[in-house]
Amino acid sequence: MNSRVASVDVLRGLTIVAMILVNTPGTWSHVYAPLLHANWHGYTPTDLIFPFFLFIVGTSIAFAYKHKTPNVKTYKKIGIRSLKLIGLGLFLNVFLPYFPFIKELSTVRIPGVLQRIGVVFFVTAILSIHFNWKILLSIICVLLLGYWIWLGFVPLPNGSLPTFDRAPNNWANYIDVSFLKNHTWKSDYDPEGLLSTLPSIASGLIGVLIGRMILFQNYMKSFFLLVTGVVLLGLGLLWNVWFPINKAIWSSSFVLVTAGWGTVFLSMLYYIIDVKKKSVGMIFNYIGSNAIVIYFASSFISKVFYLTKIGETTIHGWLYATFFTSTISSDKLASLCYALSVVSFYAIVGAVLYKKKIFIKV
């Protein structure tokens, strides 16, 4: 594109800010409910964040790969970027900030946020450069309907009927435990598990279609985006009756609801920033320009802070006690203020990198 779609950059940065905010409270014992994930079925504002990022990955692919031809060079670039993302995610899972620096590999978690982004990027980019919107829409429908049928109607190998609950006879949980064994986030499931990666690809592909709508729809783009978002949201809420909205297993209704909200938010930002040319939310644009690097840095530093000892506590514990719980009486407010301070730090980092024109591509 000769000029970037600023609203997409702002939404990407806003999503990274939200990721950091919900991932770095002062203490997990005191967090406001909207900043926590749903226990199982249903969703909170926090549950929208990761699918928003996958949605934006797809939207960005529509812009970046619109003139790419399917050849070895293109495949190589896509593959290398995917491997970098997966490698960074695995590094976060195995790294320890003290000797021996690597966790016991027999129990290290294999899936993760960056790993899923890498896989979704790879599959979505390959499909995007090969197929038109009609075929991509068909693939989305097959993925979502097929996933519903698999999880809802196919008996497990032991003959038990499947369920959508957090149980051994949930197909997503069953496959994660069977194949990943001790390498999952929880002993019985992983929110970025193997089977649930299939519908997460649909999240990316919907983003591709929305990106193409922005590229080729020449009038009333924000209106059509808004209508599309409302339709997706309505379909997801309707499907919730038969296939509950659930982030942990990335249910098909969850895909539609989150893509719907993502499209609605993008439509509003597009109208304000790209149509009306209002310079709002530029700090999010700065962060979005180095989104993966800032997210990785925040995760890495947070892990170091949690695991590095200072006397009887850790770096994280010392900072939280010294600057927040000692001055703020409300536990939840202190916890939130710590998270906001972390977000502010990375906002400054993003602004400095942007002003110096430093853009680190992964």
Secondary structure, 3 states (H helix, E strand, C coil): CCCCCHHHHHHHHHHHHHHHHHHCCCCCCCCCHHHCCCCCEECCHHHHHHHHHHHHHHHHHHHHCCCCCCCHHHHHHHHHHHHHHHHHHHHHHHECCCCCCECCCCCCCCCCHHHHHHHHHHHHHHHHHHCCHHHHHHHHHHHHHHHHHHHHHCCCCCCCCCCCCCCCCCHHHHHHHHHHCCCCCCCCCCCCCCCCHHHHHHHHHHHHHHHHHHHHCCCCHHHHHHHHHHHHHHHHHHHCCCCCCECCCCCHHHHHHHHHHHHHHHHHHHHHHHHCCCCCCHHHHHHHCCHHHHHHHHHHHHHHHHHCEECCEEHHHHHHHHHHHCCCCCHHHHHHHHHHHHHHHHHHHHHHHHHCCCCCCC
